[in-house]
């Protein structure tokens, strides 16, 4: 490692010409130098010919930054955001939207194809977002010691202050006055769309002093767009005002939850995904469905609405409480929820001889590697895996297809235009 760091220092200022060949699932594009070396470059597009300066060396590739675009590739565009390329929030905005979709579909097909030994057509694989901009119903911002809000530069902790975010819903207006009021305690701030206004979620490094709390209240009262504030101090959480959001997860079905509980950022695409998962699950009267990482009920409630007997498990007790409240409010008596770690929940259900016909799992980005073997032993006929990370999805599914399961359907939904992220749903069937 010391030798690698020394080599990286020796690269500083070294420039070379490269040609970009492809995007990767991350902020970097793949480029080739004339001597054959592989170079990873952010803010690049396929077909670009670039002059780059090397910034670091890895075992199999170098990292570089763009010094000059010698000739632009056919898919490159001028990023519409005024804060790029410094801001690290959007890493694919230099690609036109059709090219983003092609790259995502191609990488999903190749990654899952290699891992699972299947062939996937890219035609119709990914559902485009209805809107390329103003689609995010929630954004999470960093704050500096002055209370200024923004995103970090890519690969650093240097703040890029912003006054707007073009991928955020238009009602999400940065509350700089609240940031200034609690600037010495504020670490991060999340803004969540709520009935034409917003809820502010403040994550603090330390408890607020009385004077800071009063300044925050005053700032909130002066801004009618702020419906409420949720404060996360190191040892407690409390609410000011109305902090509940309402999400239509399918026509006629509204989920209500506190704004700091997880919800998908793209509501239009979430409705499309929910419909696809319900179809894959065959959710209907009497079908037993286990929903792991159920959250506040994004997939559990639609399944129960169709008459399925749903057991939802999540380690977040607040999310489970919200799911239970929603089920009661909607009269969905066939939905039951347990606040428990997913692995513990599976063990508990196996001991109770619970055998669902369908398992739905929507884990965090790190995936669910520790659950694959227990799920295989549980033996549900249908396994539906929802993932926002194609690498961990491929890793986990490899275990399933090495056993008794085969992939039946793969559908992706572009929840995150202008970034490399994508939501993918895989339906595996017991053979």
Buried (B, 14 or more C-beta within 10 A) or exposed (E): EEEEEEBBEEBEEEEBEBBBBEBEBEBBBBBEBEEEBBBBBBBBBBBBBBBBBBBBBEEEBBBBBBEEBEEBBEBBEEBEBEBBBBBBBBBBBBBBBEBBBBBBBBBBBBBBBEBBEBEBEBEEBBBBBEBBBEBBBBBBBBBBEEBBBBBBBBEEEEBBBBEEBBBBBEBBBBBBBBBBBBBBBBEBBBBBBBEEBBBBBBBBEEEBEEEBBEBBBEBBEEBEEBBBBBBBBEEEEEBBBBBBBEBEBBEEBEBBBBBBBBBBBBBBBBBBBBBBBBEBBBBEEEBBBBBBBBBBBBBBBBBBBBBBBBBBBBBBEBBBBBBBBBBEEBEBEBBBBBBBEBBEBBEBBEEEEBEBBBBBBBBEEEBBEEBBEBBBEBBBBBBBBBBBBBBBBBBBBBBBBEBEBEBBEBBBBBBBBBBBBBBBBBBBBBE
